[in-house]
Amino acid sequence: PAALPAGSVRLSFLGHSSFLIETPQGASAITDYNGMVRAAEAPDLVTMNNAHSSHYTDFVDPKIALVLRGWDPAGGVALHDVTHRDLHVRNVPTSVREFGGARINGNSIFVFEIADLCIAHLGHLHHVLTDVHLGELGQIDVLLVPVDGSYTMAQELMVEVIDQIRPALVIPMHYFSAFTLAGFLEL
């Protein structure tokens, strides 16, 4: 890909809930990396959430230097705060619904800070946010939002989350049909 001018970022939708994020200094990241939806070249960094196998893999390309899981495999809280070149990535832990209850801290909202922009990927969010979540997120410019309306949360509740965060730009993802996307856009 062509070099990016200073103060810019390239965001490319790869599929489902995976985006390629590229910076002027050549850092690259893929969100919800699953090993199936890939970029032409291995990124420097990947983020993953484990609600479903379409959002993570246990078989990460060895060329990827940084693997940030949105959950702690040992059962604790995943906490990430890393900088690679001009890309800063941090996470805000959230929970995931499961049959019979919730998996506390089973998901993360990943925040990518590049070129004076904050891009947040909600991952597989299953609930509206608390004041603590909102404080940890800070000001978000671009919000990548799962809008399927069933596997994550009802579209009306996702609109409530968008209203909580108040980003400048919302990019829908994680939808399975044009009908589902149209329903979200109508809201």
Backbone hydrogen bonds in HBPLUS format (Angstrom, degrees):
<---DONOR---> <-ACCEPTOR-->    atom                        ^
c    i                          cat <-CA-CA->   ^        H-A-AA   ^      H-
h    n   atom  resd res      DA  || num        DHA   H-A  angle D-A-AA Bond
n    s   type  num  typ     dist DA aas  dist angle  dist       angle   num
A0010-ARG N   A0022-GLU O   2.99 MM  12  5.04 167.8  2.00 143.2 147.0     1
A0022-GLU N   A0010-ARG O   2.87 MM  12  5.04 157.4  1.92 148.6 154.2     2
A0012-SER N   A0020-LEU O   2.90 MM   8  5.07 164.6  1.93 149.0 154.2     3
A0020-LEU N   A0012-SER O   2.77 MM   8  5.07 161.6  1.81 151.0 156.5     4
A0014-LEU N   A0018-SER O   2.84 MM   4  5.39 162.6  1.87 147.9 150.4     5
A0018-SER N   A0015-GLY O   2.79 MM   3  5.44 171.6  1.80 147.2 149.7     6
A0174-HIS N   A0016-HIS O   2.89 MM 158  4.97 160.7  1.93 152.2 146.0     7
A0031-THR N   A0019-PHE O   3.02 MM  12  5.37 152.4  2.10 144.8 153.3     8
A0021-ILE N   A0029-ALA O   2.81 MM   8  5.13 164.1  1.83 153.3 157.9     9
A0029-ALA N   A0021-ILE O   2.89 MM   8  5.13 146.7  2.00 143.8 152.9    10
A0023-THR N   A0027-ALA O   3.01 MM   4  5.29 148.7  2.11 152.5 156.1    11
A0026-GLY N   A0023-THR O   3.03 MM   3  5.30 158.4  2.08 114.2 117.3    12
A0044-ASP N   A0028-SER O   3.06 MM  16  5.35 133.9  2.28 117.5 128.8    13
A0045-LEU N   A0028-SER O   3.13 MM  17  6.42 145.6  2.26 145.7 155.6    14
A0030-ILE N   A0045-LEU O   3.04 MM  15  6.63 142.0  2.18 143.3 154.0    15
A0047-THR N   A0030-ILE O   3.00 MM  17  6.46 155.7  2.06 158.3 161.6    16
A0033-TYR N   A0047-THR O   2.89 MM  14  6.05 156.6  1.95 169.3 166.2    17
A0066-LEU N   A0044-ASP O   3.05 MM  22  6.36 158.1  2.10 154.0 159.7    18
A0046-VAL N   A0066-LEU O   2.93 MM  20  6.41 149.8  2.02 157.1 166.7    19
A0068-LEU N   A0046-VAL O   2.87 MM  22  6.11 173.5  1.87 162.3 164.4    20
A0048-MET N   A0068-LEU O   2.99 MM  20  6.39 138.6  2.17 159.8 160.7    21
A0070-GLY N   A0048-MET O   2.70 MM  22  5.71 140.8  1.85 146.2 159.2    22
A0049-ASN N   A0055-HIS O   3.17 MM   6  5.46 159.2  2.22 136.5 139.8    23
A0055-HIS N   A0052-HIS O   3.00 MM   3  5.75 155.1  2.07 126.6 129.1    24
A0064-ILE N   A0061-ASP O   3.01 MM   3  5.79 170.1  2.02 127.4 130.7    25
A0075-GLY N   A0072-ASP O   2.76 MM   3  5.29 164.8  1.79 123.2 127.9    26
A0082-VAL N   A0089-VAL O   2.86 MM   7  5.37 156.9  1.91 160.0 163.2    27
A0089-VAL N   A0082-VAL O   2.79 MM   7  5.37 165.9  1.81 162.4 167.5    28
A0084-HIS N   A0087-LEU O   2.79 MM   3  5.24 162.2  1.82 156.3 161.1    29
A0087-LEU N   A0084-HIS O   2.93 MM   3  5.24 156.8  1.99 127.8 135.3    30
A0088-HIS N   A0113-GLU O   3.09 MM  25  5.02 167.4  2.10 144.3 147.7    31
A0113-GLU N   A0088-HIS O   2.76 MM  25  5.02 172.4  1.76 157.7 160.4    32
A0090-ARG N   A0111-VAL O   3.03 MM  21  5.35 155.6  2.09 146.7 154.6    33
A0111-VAL N   A0090-ARG O   2.78 MM  21  5.35 172.4  1.79 159.9 162.3    34
A0092-VAL N   A0109-ILE O   2.81 MM  17  5.05 146.0  1.92 141.7 153.0    35
A0109-ILE N   A0092-VAL O   2.89 MM  17  5.05 167.2  1.90 139.9 142.4    36
A0094-THR N   A0107-ASN O   2.80 MM  13  5.11 170.3  1.81 138.5 138.4    37
A0107-ASN N   A0094-THR O   3.22 MM  13  5.11 164.4  2.24 135.8 131.2    38
A0096-VAL N   A0103-ARG O   3.08 MM   7  5.12 157.8  2.13 131.0 137.8    39
A0103-ARG N   A0096-VAL O   2.63 MM   7  5.12 166.3  1.65 160.9 165.2    40
A0098-GLU N   A0101-GLY O   2.74 MM   3  5.27 164.4  1.76 150.4 144.7    41
A0101-GLY N   A0098-GLU O   2.98 MM   3  5.27 159.0  2.03 136.6 131.1    42
A0106-GLY N   A0103-ARG O   3.20 MM   3  5.36 132.5  2.43 139.9 129.7    43
A0110-PHE N   A0121-HIS O   3.11 MM  11  5.32 144.6  2.24 149.9 149.4    44
A0121-HIS N   A0110-PHE O   2.88 MM  11  5.32 162.9  1.91 156.5 161.9    45
A0112-PHE N   A0119-ILE O   2.73 MM   7  5.07 167.7  1.74 155.4 159.1    46
A0119-ILE N   A0112-PHE O   2.87 MM   7  5.07 169.9  1.88 148.8 151.6    47
A0114-ILE N   A0117-LEU O   2.99 MM   3  5.33 152.5  2.07 147.6 155.6    48
A0117-LEU N   A0114-ILE O   2.73 MM   3  5.33 149.1  1.83 124.1 134.4    49
A0141-ASP N   A0118-CYS O   2.88 MM  23  5.28 148.6  1.98 138.3 148.8    50
A0142-VAL N   A0118-CYS O   3.13 MM  24  6.45 165.5  2.15 150.0 153.0    51
A0120-ALA N   A0142-VAL O   2.85 MM  22  6.30 161.3  1.88 166.3 170.5    52
A0144-LEU N   A0120-ALA O   2.81 MM  24  6.10 171.9  1.82 169.2 171.2    53
A0122-LEU N   A0144-LEU O   3.12 MM  22  6.19 177.3  2.12 164.4 164.4    54
A0134-LEU N   A0130-THR O   3.05 MM   4  6.36 167.4  2.06 153.0 155.8    55
A0135-GLY N   A0131-ASP O   2.91 MM   4  6.06 154.0  1.97 144.4 151.4    56
A0136-GLU N   A0132-VAL O   2.98 MM   4  6.24 155.2  2.04 151.6 158.2    57
A0137-LEU N   A0133-HIS O   2.87 MM   4  6.15 146.8  1.98 150.7 161.0    58
A0138-GLY N   A0134-LEU O   3.10 MM   4  6.27 165.9  2.13 151.4 153.6    59
A0168-ALA N   A0141-ASP O   3.00 MM  27  5.03 127.5  2.29 115.2 129.4    60
A0169-LEU N   A0141-ASP O   2.98 MM  28  6.28 146.3  2.09 158.0 167.7    61
A0143-LEU N   A0169-LEU O   2.88 MM  26  6.27 158.8  1.93 154.4 161.2    62
A0171-ILE N   A0143-LEU O   2.84 MM  28  6.12 168.6  1.85 162.2 163.4    63
A0145-VAL N   A0171-ILE O   2.97 MM  26  6.12 159.5  2.01 146.2 152.8    64
A0173-MET N   A0145-VAL O   2.78 MM  28  5.68 141.3  1.93 159.5 151.8    65
A0147-VAL N   A0173-MET O   2.96 MM  26  6.16 155.8  2.02 165.3 162.9    66
A0157-LEU N   A0154-ALA O   3.01 MM   3  5.32 123.8  2.34 104.8 118.6    67
A0158-MET N   A0154-ALA O   3.01 MM   4  6.40 148.2  2.11 148.5 158.6    68
A0159-VAL N   A0155-GLN O   2.91 MM   4  6.22 149.4  2.01 149.4 157.2    69
A0160-GLU N   A0156-GLU O   3.14 MM   4  6.44 143.5  2.28 133.4 143.1    70
A0161-VAL N   A0157-LEU O   2.99 MM   4  6.39 146.1  2.11 142.8 151.6    71
A0162-ILE N   A0158-MET O   2.97 MM   4  6.32 156.3  2.03 147.4 153.5    72
A0163-ASP N   A0159-VAL O   2.92 MM   4  6.22 155.7  1.98 147.0 153.6    73
A0164-GLN N   A0160-GLU O   2.90 MM   4  6.20 139.3  2.07 140.2 151.9    74
A0164-GLN N   A0161-VAL O   3.03 MM   3  4.90 120.2  2.41  90.9 106.6    75
A0165-ILE N   A0161-VAL O   2.98 MM   4  6.30 155.1  2.05 153.1 158.5    76
A0166-ARG N   A0162-ILE O   2.76 MM   4  5.75 165.9  1.78 158.4 163.0    77
A0181-LEU N   A0177-SER O   3.12 MM   4  6.46 163.8  2.15 150.7 154.8    78
A0182-ALA N   A0178-ALA O   2.84 MM   4  5.99 160.6  1.88 147.9 153.6    79
A0183-GLY N   A0179-PHE O   2.99 MM   4  6.22 152.7  2.06 146.1 153.2    80
A0184-PHE N   A0180-THR O   3.12 MM   4  6.44 153.9  2.19 147.0 153.3    81
A0185-LEU N   A0181-LEU O   2.91 MM   4  6.21 166.4  1.93 156.8 160.4    82
A0186-GLU N   A0182-ALA O   2.94 MM   4  6.09 146.2  2.06 144.6 153.4    83
A0187-LEU N   A0183-GLY O   3.34 MM   4  6.62 144.3  2.48 137.2 145.1    84
A0187-LEU N   A0184-PHE O   2.97 MM   3  5.24 125.1  2.28 102.2 116.3    85
